[in-house]
Amino acid sequence: MTIQARSVTADPQRADAGRLRLPGDPGPRLTDSRGAGRVGRVLSATLLAAWFLVPLVPLALWAFADRWSFPEVLPTVWGIDGLESSIAQGAVPAFWRSLLLGLVVAAIATPLGAAAARALTMGTVRWPRAVGLVLLAPVALPPFAAVMGLNVVLLRAYVPPLVGLVLVLVVIALPYTTFAMRVAYAAHDIRFEEEARTLGASPWTVLWRIHIPLVAPALARAAFLAFLVGWSDYIVTVIIGGGAVVTLPLVIASSAAGIGNDSAVAILSLTAILPPLTLLLLLGLAGRRSARPRRRRPDTDPVDPRTARSPRSRPHEPGATR
């Protein structure tokens, strides 16, 4: 009897071509790009980028246009009068106030939201649904009505405008940071922390060396959302600040309320877009870098299998005890 053995391959590409596949071979991964899916993703990304970038083209043209009449496609007179007007209106100090306000709100709301999300996810708080509804209340309530009531309380308590503004913005940012971190903690494996504690690591070491690196991408997203709340707020700053804190959105609104300030409004609007866009690009680059698989470094001193000997095959030296 003659038995003929066919060649069996474990290559997923050849297996997909209709040839025999080894048992247990999963085939191509779900994340592998396919032709139609890749074209659809590229097309969707292109349309989304165009949706955000096309409205910026008129702003970029208006920023350096001293005159732009209706029939003309491009500005008739170019210049920097809008830049000078925006600087004269206090755009530079308002920019730094808005930036500092956003950073302070993010620095306070992010750890508070992370702590609340961890407690809600791990089940260490009583009545988690009620606590979740309370945290969601700043988003569900009308901002104007809620801020008007809080303004009366802060005035009666003699709270300084800047402190009251930060407190209210932190409360408004808490729902975003809490639910952003709650998604991360739902997929968080606490056994890494328990293993470190078992090996003798202190709680501080577990926090800085294990916990924070594992949830760092979620912390960055939550901090970005909190920064947007402090950076772009208008109603709370007007009511709670009472004119004592002039931020960039207030300068944009006052400039847009006038007539003939189109170039100044365009420059202020582009200035308001730059910090969030920069942070968003940094988050995207950091996410792509962390998603790349790390390559193992080859051994610096490889062992030749032809010359390597096991301990049992070593020759017995004279005088050595067995």
Secondary structure per residue as TSV (DSSP state, phi and psi in degrees):
chain	resnum	aa	ss	phi	psi
A	1	M	-	360.0	135.7
A	2	T	-	-113.2	127.3
A	3	I	-	-111.0	122.5
A	4	Q	-	-101.8	127.0
A	5	A	-	-102.4	123.6
A	6	R	-	-81.8	150.0
A	7	S	-	-72.2	133.2
A	8	V	-	-112.9	130.6
A	9	T	-	-116.7	147.7
A	10	A	-	-107.1	10.1
A	11	D	-	-74.2	123.5
A	12	P	H	-62.9	-33.1
A	13	Q	H	-66.6	-42.9
A	14	R	H	-69.9	-32.9
A	15	A	H	-65.7	-36.5
A	16	D	H	-71.2	-19.7
A	17	A	T	-77.8	2.3
A	18	G	T	106.9	1.5
A	19	R	S	-86.6	176.5
A	20	L	-	-68.9	139.8
A	21	R	-	-115.3	138.2
A	22	L	-	-65.9	150.4
A	23	P	T	-63.4	134.4
A	24	G	T	89.9	-5.6
A	25	D	-	-76.9	115.7
A	26	P	-	-75.2	-9.5
A	27	G	-	80.0	-155.8
A	28	P	S	-68.9	149.9
A	29	R	-	-73.5	156.8
A	30	L	T	-68.4	-24.2
A	31	T	T	-85.7	-4.6
A	32	D	S	-67.3	141.5
A	33	S	-	-76.4	134.5
A	34	R	-	-112.0	161.8
A	35	G	H	-58.1	-57.9
A	36	A	H	-66.1	-40.6
A	37	G	H	-65.2	-38.6
A	38	R	H	-67.7	-41.4
A	39	V	H	-63.5	-39.7
A	40	G	H	-64.8	-40.3
A	41	R	H	-66.8	-41.1
A	42	V	H	-64.6	-41.2
A	43	L	H	-65.9	-41.4
A	44	S	H	-64.8	-42.3
A	45	A	H	-64.8	-37.7
A	46	T	H	-66.0	-43.7
A	47	L	H	-65.4	-38.7
A	48	L	H	-67.0	-41.3
A	49	A	H	-64.5	-40.1
A	50	A	H	-65.3	-36.2
A	51	W	H	-61.3	-35.4
A	52	F	H	-89.1	-30.3
A	53	L	H	-90.0	-31.9
A	54	V	T	-60.1	-43.0
A	55	P	T	-63.3	-18.0
A	56	L	H	-79.2	-16.0
A	57	V	H	-64.9	-48.0
A	58	P	H	-61.3	-35.6
A	59	L	H	-64.0	-41.7
A	60	A	H	-64.6	-35.5
A	61	L	H	-72.3	-42.0
A	62	W	H	-66.6	-25.6
A	63	A	H	-63.5	-28.3
A	64	F	T	-121.5	30.1
A	65	A	E	-116.2	118.9
A	66	D	E	-83.0	-24.8
A	67	R	E	-151.0	134.9
A	68	W	-	-145.9	98.0
A	69	S	-	-78.6	163.6
A	70	F	S	-65.1	-48.6
A	71	P	S	-68.8	-22.3
A	72	E	-	-76.8	144.1
A	73	V	S	-79.2	-38.0
A	74	L	S	-114.4	161.1
A	75	P	-	-58.3	142.6
A	76	T	S	-83.1	-31.8
A	77	V	E	-129.9	123.6
A	78	W	E	-97.6	150.9
A	79	G	-	177.2	-175.7
A	80	I	S	-121.9	29.4
A	81	D	H	-64.9	-33.9
A	82	G	H	-65.0	-38.2
A	83	L	H	-65.0	-43.7
A	84	E	H	-65.4	-38.3
A	85	S	H	-67.2	-40.2
A	86	S	H	-68.0	-36.6
A	87	I	H	-67.2	-39.0
A	88	A	H	-66.0	-28.1
A	89	Q	T	-80.9	0.4
A	90	G	T	89.6	34.1
A	91	A	H	-70.9	-34.6
A	92	V	H	-67.3	-53.6
A	93	P	H	-64.7	-33.4
A	94	A	H	-65.8	-35.3
A	95	F	H	-61.8	-46.5
A	96	W	H	-69.2	-33.0
A	97	R	H	-65.7	-43.6
A	98	S	H	-64.9	-40.5
A	99	L	H	-64.3	-44.7
A	100	L	H	-65.7	-39.2
A	101	L	H	-64.2	-43.2
A	102	G	H	-63.7	-39.8
A	103	L	H	-67.5	-39.7
A	104	V	H	-65.8	-43.6
A	105	V	H	-62.5	-41.5
A	106	A	H	-66.5	-38.4
A	107	A	H	-67.7	-27.9
A	108	I	H	-92.2	-44.0
A	109	A	H	-74.4	-28.5
A	110	T	H	-68.1	-51.1
A	111	P	H	-66.8	-33.7
A	112	L	H	-65.2	-42.7
A	113	G	H	-65.4	-36.8
A	114	A	H	-66.0	-41.6
A	115	A	H	-64.6	-42.5
A	116	A	H	-65.7	-40.9
A	117	A	H	-65.9	-39.0
A	118	R	H	-65.7	-41.4
A	119	A	H	-65.8	-39.8
A	120	L	H	-69.7	-36.7
A	121	T	H	-76.2	-41.9
A	122	M	H	-79.2	-8.5
A	123	G	T	75.9	26.7
A	124	T	-	-91.8	6.3
A	125	V	S	-121.1	143.9
A	126	R	S	-80.8	147.4
A	127	W	S	52.2	64.2
A	128	P	H	-62.9	-32.4
A	129	R	H	-67.7	-41.4
A	130	A	H	-65.1	-40.7
A	131	V	H	-65.5	-38.4
A	132	G	H	-64.1	-39.0
A	133	L	H	-66.1	-38.5
A	134	V	H	-64.8	-40.7
A	135	L	H	-68.0	-28.1
A	136	L	H	-83.5	-10.0
A	137	A	H	-59.8	-40.3
A	138	P	H	-60.4	-26.0
A	139	V	H	-84.7	-33.8
A	140	A	H	-78.1	-33.6
A	141	L	S	-77.7	149.7
A	142	P	-	-63.5	128.0
A	143	P	H	-64.1	-37.7
A	144	F	H	-64.9	-45.1
A	145	A	H	-66.7	-41.9
A	146	A	H	-66.2	-39.8
A	147	V	H	-70.2	-34.7
A	148	M	H	-62.8	-42.0
A	149	G	H	-67.2	-41.4
A	150	L	H	-66.4	-32.2
A	151	N	H	-63.1	-39.3
A	152	V	H	-64.3	-42.7
A	153	V	H	-64.5	-42.7
A	154	L	H	-67.8	-35.8
A	155	L	H	-67.6	-40.5
A	156	R	H	-67.2	-30.4
A	157	A	T	-86.6	0.8
A	158	Y	T	57.0	43.1
A	159	V	-	-84.5	132.1
A	160	P	-	-59.3	149.0
A	161	P	H	-58.1	-41.4
A	162	L	H	-67.1	-41.7
A	163	V	H	-66.0	-43.9
A	164	G	H	-63.0	-37.3
A	165	L	H	-63.6	-43.8
A	166	V	H	-64.8	-42.5
A	167	L	H	-61.7	-45.7
A	168	V	H	-66.7	-40.7
A	169	L	H	-67.0	-33.9
A	170	V	H	-65.2	-41.0
A	171	V	H	-63.4	-39.5
A	172	I	H	-68.4	-33.5
A	173	A	H	-80.9	-17.1
A	174	L	H	-59.7	-41.9
A	175	P	H	-58.1	-39.5
A	176	Y	H	-68.0	-45.5
A	177	T	H	-69.4	-37.6
A	178	T	H	-65.9	-48.4
A	179	F	H	-77.2	-24.5
A	180	A	H	-68.3	-40.4
A	181	M	H	-76.3	-26.7
A	182	R	H	-66.2	-35.2
A	183	V	H	-64.0	-39.1
A	184	A	H	-69.3	-41.3
A	185	Y	H	-72.0	-21.1
A	186	A	H	-66.0	-28.9
A	187	A	T	-102.7	6.9
A	188	H	-	-82.2	135.0
A	189	D	-	-99.5	108.9
A	190	I	T	-76.2	-8.0
A	191	R	H	-67.8	-23.7
A	192	F	H	-63.2	-42.8
A	193	E	H	-68.6	-39.9
A	194	E	H	-65.3	-37.2
A	195	E	H	-65.9	-39.9
A	196	A	H	-65.5	-40.1
A	197	R	H	-65.8	-34.7
A	198	T	H	-65.7	-34.2
A	199	L	T	-80.8	0.8
A	200	G	T	102.9	9.3
A	201	A	-	-74.1	144.6
A	202	S	-	-77.0	160.6
A	203	P	H	-58.5	-36.7
A	204	W	H	-65.3	-40.5
A	205	T	H	-65.9	-40.5
A	206	V	H	-63.0	-39.0
A	207	L	I	-65.1	-47.9
A	208	W	I	-85.6	-29.3
A	209	R	I	-98.2	-19.7
A	210	I	I	-124.8	-53.7
A	211	H	I	-67.5	-53.1
A	212	I	H	-64.2	-43.2
A	213	P	H	-60.9	-31.5
A	214	L	H	-72.3	-34.6
A	215	V	S	-105.6	15.5
A	216	A	H	-60.9	-43.5
A	217	P	H	-60.6	-40.5
A	218	A	H	-67.7	-37.1
A	219	L	H	-62.6	-39.2
A	220	A	H	-65.4	-41.4
A	221	R	H	-65.8	-41.6
A	222	A	H	-65.2	-40.9
A	223	A	H	-64.9	-35.2
A	224	F	H	-64.4	-42.9
A	225	L	H	-65.1	-41.0
A	226	A	H	-66.2	-36.8
A	227	F	H	-63.4	-39.6
A	228	L	H	-62.6	-36.2
A	229	V	H	-63.1	-46.9
A	230	G	H	-74.0	-31.3
A	231	W	H	-74.6	-42.0
A	232	S	H	-103.4	9.4
A	233	D	-	-73.7	144.1
A	234	Y	-	-126.3	-49.3
A	235	I	H	-65.3	-48.6
A	236	V	H	-64.2	-38.2
A	237	T	H	-67.3	-38.1
A	238	V	H	-67.9	-44.6
A	239	I	H	-80.8	-53.1
A	240	I	H	-73.0	-41.9
A	241	G	H	-66.9	-32.0
A	242	G	T	63.3	27.3
A	243	G	T	85.6	-8.7
A	244	A	S	-78.6	-25.9
A	245	V	S	-116.2	107.5
A	246	V	-	-102.8	111.5
A	247	T	-	-105.6	177.8
A	248	L	H	-64.9	-40.7
A	249	P	H	-59.3	-33.8
A	250	L	H	-67.2	-39.8
A	251	V	H	-67.1	-38.9
A	252	I	H	-64.5	-43.2
A	253	A	H	-65.4	-41.6
A	254	S	H	-68.0	-34.9
A	255	S	H	-72.8	-36.9
A	256	A	H	-71.5	-23.0
A	257	A	T	-72.1	-19.1
A	258	G	S	-84.7	-178.5
A	259	I	S	-118.3	135.5
A	260	G	S	84.8	14.5
A	261	N	-	-108.2	33.3
A	262	D	H	-64.2	-42.8
A	263	S	H	-67.4	-39.0
A	264	A	H	-66.4	-40.9
A	265	V	H	-64.1	-37.9
A	266	A	H	-64.3	-43.8
A	267	I	H	-65.8	-42.1
A	268	L	H	-65.4	-37.7
A	269	S	H	-66.9	-42.4
A	270	L	H	-64.5	-35.8
A	271	T	H	-64.9	-36.7
A	272	A	H	-70.1	-22.2
A	273	I	H	-83.7	-27.5
A	274	L	H	-60.9	-52.1
A	275	P	H	-61.2	-48.2
A	276	P	H	-61.6	-38.3
A	277	L	H	-65.8	-39.7
A	278	T	H	-63.8	-45.2
A	279	L	H	-63.8	-37.6
A	280	L	H	-65.3	-40.2
A	281	L	H	-66.1	-39.2
A	282	L	H	-65.1	-39.6
A	283	L	H	-63.9	-40.7
A	284	G	H	-64.0	-42.7
A	285	L	H	-66.5	-40.2
A	286	A	H	-65.6	-37.6
A	287	G	H	-67.1	-39.8
A	288	R	H	-67.5	-37.1
A	289	R	H	-68.1	-39.7
A	290	S	H	-72.9	-23.3
A	291	A	H	-81.5	-15.1
A	292	R	S	-72.0	136.0
A	293	P	-	-71.9	139.6
A	294	R	-	-82.7	133.7
A	295	R	-	-85.5	138.9
A	296	R	-	-76.1	133.9
A	297	R	-	-76.1	136.9
A	298	P	-	-67.9	152.8
A	299	D	-	-63.1	138.3
A	300	T	S	-73.0	-27.2
A	301	D	S	-129.7	79.2
A	302	P	-	-66.6	149.5
A	303	V	-	-98.5	129.4
A	304	D	-	-77.7	120.7
A	305	P	T	-66.1	-20.3
A	306	R	T	-75.9	-29.1
A	307	T	T	-100.5	-13.1
A	308	A	-	-72.8	141.0
A	309	R	-	-125.9	145.1
A	310	S	-	-79.8	161.2
A	311	P	G	-61.6	-28.5
A	312	R	G	-74.0	-23.9
A	313	S	G	-91.6	1.0
A	314	R	S	-70.6	142.5
A	315	P	-	-70.0	149.3
A	316	H	-	-79.2	124.3
A	317	E	-	-82.0	143.4
A	318	P	T	-67.1	138.0
A	319	G	T	90.1	-8.4
A	320	A	-	-87.7	143.8
A	321	T	-	-89.7	139.4
A	322	R	-	-96.2	360.0
